[in-house]
Amino acid sequence: MADANLPLLSQLSNAGLIRITEGVQLAHAYPNARLIVSGYAGGEGRTSAALYAEVAQALGINKARIVMLPLPKDTHEEARAIAPLINDRHALLVTSASHMPRAMRLFHHQGATPTAAPVGHLAKESQATLPLYSYLPKARYLKRSETAWHEYLGLLKEAISHSAERPAPSTQLKN
């Protein structure tokens, strides 16, 4: 998130802009649906949820349709907060394509089964022949590596946390 003196859309990260834009587009496609936005302040003056809600309203979503969850600090907390709101309902989960597998797993651990609506795809198929210069190192590939490492570390943390939540195997003998 950024300085409140910036234009509204400039206050979003690239990922945030892509996510909320898709969420708003889907909210327009499903006029009876609620739009759930989440995220804490993280040192900023206002929460991510509040900023996303303001963007959604600016893009034509009625405030009454927006559910703000300003407390979750990460995807695990978001899944715990959102799952009770979407249980037994058809829900679309909008997040970055690179983050979607982990997000879906966390929602499933909470008993929720949203439909994935990934955005911000980093890999796209092309039938075109690539020019030679496309094989040179580029800063954006470092960003993609950073994104991959972030997700791999998140998966590792989830695996460790999930195994710690499981009860220890019984030591009692069965007859």
N, C-alpha and C positions, 0 to 999 in steps of 0.2 A: 504494500500500500504506500501511498505517497502523500505529499503535502496537499492539504485541503485547498490551497490557493491555486492549484493546477486545475485545468479543465477536468470535468468529471471523468471522462474516459481515460485521460492521461494519468489518473490516480491508480489505475489498475495495472498489475503486471500483465505481460503478454498472455500468460496462461489464464489469469483471472478474466481478462477481456474475452478470450475465446470461450471460456466456460460459461460466463454469464450471458454472452450473446446467444449461445446455443440454448441455454436454459430459457431465455426469453422467447426465442423462436419456437421452442416446443410449447411454452405456455400459451403462445398465440395459436398454435395448432390444436391445443387441447384447452378450450376456453373454460371448462369446468374444473381444471386441475389447479392445485396449489403449487406455488413455487417455493421450495424450501432453500434458504440460503444460510450458510453457516460460516463461522470463523471468528476468532477472538481478535483483540486489538494488536497484540504482539508488539507493544511499545509505540504504536501509532495513536493518534488522538481518538479514532473511532474504530469500531470493529469491522472486520471484513464483511460480516453479515450486513451491517448497516450500509456499507458502501455498495455492496451488491444489490441490496433492496432499493437504494436510491437510483442506481443505474437501471434496474428493472422498471421502476416507475417512470423514469425519463423515457424509456423505450415502450411505454404504453401498457404496462401491467398494473392493474388496480391494486392499491395498497392492501386491500382486504384479502387478496389472494396470496399474499406473501407471508411466509412463516419465517421469522428470523430466529436463528439459534446462535447467539453471540459468545457462548462459552467454550465450545469444543476447540481444542488446540491442535489436534491432529486427526488423521483419518479414523483411527481407532475410536476416539471420543465422538467424532461425527457419526460413525456407524451406531454407536451405543445410543446417541441422542435421537437419531433419525429413525432407526428401526421400529420403535413403537408407533411412530406416526404413519408408517407405510405398511405395517403388517396387514395382511388381508386386503391390500389395495394394489392396483397396478401402478407401479412407479418406475420412472426412468432415472437412472443415475448418470449424471453428466460429470465427467472428469477427463483429464488428459489420457489419451490412449496408452501412454507408457505407464500410467498409474492405475489403469482400470483393473488389471488382474488382482493386484493387492487390495484395492478398494472393494471389489466384488467379494473377495475372500473374507474380508473383515465384516461386510454386511451379512454374508451367509453365516458367519460365526454368531451373529446376533439374531439369527432366525429370519432375516429379511431376504427376499428374493427379487430385487429390482432388475429391470432390464438395462443392460449396458447401453449407454449412448456416448461413446468415446469421441473426443475432439482433439485437435492439435496433434494429429498424426505426424510422426517424425520420419517415417519411411513411406514412400509412395512408389508404386510400380510405374515404370516407364518403358515403352517399347522403342524409344528413340536411342540412337547410338550416342553415347556420351563423348563429348570432346575430351581430348587429352588433358587439358588443364583441370578438368573436374576431379582428377585423381590426386591433385596437389593437396597438402594439408590445409585445413581451414579451421578458423576459430569455432565455427558453428558445430564442427564435429567434436571439439572438446566439450562443448555444452551438452551435446548428446551423450557423451561418455559420462559426464557429471550426472545427467538425468538417470542413466542406466545404473550407475553406482548407488545413487540415492534409493532407487527402487530395490536393488539387490540387498542393500543394508536394511531397508524397511522389511523386506521379506524375511531376512535373517532374524530381525528383532521380533517379528510376528511369530516365527517358528519357535523361538526361545520362550516367548511369553505364553504362547498357546500350550507348549509342552509343560510349562510350569503350572498352568491352570488345571491340567489333568490330574485326577486323583492317582495316588500311588497304587500299583498293582497289589491285590490282596495277597497276603502271605499265608492265608488260611488254606489248609489242604481240603480238597473236596473228596467225599467218600465215593 
